[in-house]
Amino acid sequence: MFLLCRILCLSVFWSRYLTIGQPDDGKRYICRAVPLTGDSTCPVTLLPELSQGSQEEELRNTVMQLRETILQQKETITKQVGTISELNTKLSLCGTATDERKNSKGGGWGKEKQNTMGDVPRDPNDTIDSLGKTMQGLKDRLENLEQQQQRANISGTSFPSELRDLLQRRLGELEKQLLKKVSSLEQEKSMLSNATAAYRQKTESTLNALVERISELEKGGGDFKSPEQFKLSLPQRTNYLYGRITKSLPEMYAFTLCMWIKSSASPGIGTPFSYGVPGQANEIVLIEWGNNPIELLINDKVAQLPIEVRDGRWHHICVSWTTRDGQWDAYQDGEKLGTGDNLAAWHPIKPGGVIILGQEQDVVGGRFDAGQAFVGELSQVNIWDRVLKPSEIQCMANCSTYLPGNIIPWLASNVEVFGRGAFKRPLEMCQERLPNS
């Protein structure tokens, strides 16, 4: 009985000591029965530590995860290096294209450049230098990025993804800006080339007219004070008195025909001007016959003009026309008296024909009808391949300006006279031809 009580007391004591007095050190204990003759202390046997194997397993898993992370980082860095190389190649190509444009434009941008569209840069060299500085800064950033990537590869650390994405977006934006600027410069170059070609053509036409006029001045202009100061006189209504322009017309999509005219013929003044081409004798005709008003014929299409010149006095008349919608305008003594449209719309004036002054052509250059012949005087018959401005026409009509035609100028050398009784005579001063003189 005493022995049983002792065993119970020891069990309670050790149980209380383990649960309350002994701190938990991660070890586990086990008690076993004590013989009656043995030691009263209860020796214990330690079990193996259970946490050692779990720690090794955790370390192994950590090593595997680190290895996979390193492989992933290495693959990511490889892709980044490829992307950087591709961007560097594109930027090099942009830099090469810009350098070529800079070299090719070195002699083309000068005092002759024109602001044709209102948005051409004042100094394209500044733009090219700015692009070059931008690309150089971009290349420096790429080199720094590559160096940081190499240091990251050596140290085993990864490049911050936020900074990398920011740089990539910035590089993409700069690349788009460079390409847009290069495209804009190409468009400006094309516009300047077109403007230069048009200006060159206009200059050459003006120079040719000036050369012809200088040549006539050097020859003395016959009996006239200047090559244009003469008139063609056709005093009778016959089929053999007329003048012929030695030049022909090119293909035209618009024109202006101006002349000084004096006539008192009745019932109509006849045909002061006619232009015929093969297959169409009435390509351009100005005629007044019978009791009809003056008519303008283009490709056999007719428009009646509100012009009256049968008073035996000098009058300045102009007729303009454009193939666009067949728009026409009629001027007398500098004032617009009529306008209309749908006159041979979209028909181009054919080239290579014959210009006759004073007769209407039934075939090209001949078969004249005396009933349609002009009776009177003509002077300064000029033709332009454009529609003149009203101010230009008014200045010629009031004698403040003389503007020779850029296609057919009125020159003594350009007019041949046919028939006995037809003459080229000196012309009165312009002020003497005005209606109120």
Secondary structure, DSSP 8 states (H G I E B T S, - for coil): -HHHHHHHHHHHHHHHIIIIIS---S---------TTS-SS--------SHHHHHHHHHHHHHHHHHHHHHHHHHHHHHHHHHHHHHHHHHHHHHHHHHHHHHHTTTTSSTT---SSS---S-HHHHHHHHHHHHHHHHHHHHHHHHHHHHHHHHT----HHHHHHHHHHHHHHHHHHHHHHHHHHHHHHHHHHHHHHHHHHHHHHHHHHHHHHHHHHHT-TTSSSTT-EEEEE-S--SS-EEEESS----BSEEEEEEEEE---SS--EEEEEEEETTEEEEEEEEE-TT---EEEETTEEEE-----TTSS-EEEEEEEETGGGEEEEEETTEEEEEE--SSTT--B-SS-EEEES---SBTTB---GGGB--EEEEEEEEESS---HHHHHHHHTTS-----SSB---GGGEEEESTT-EEEE---HHHHSTT-
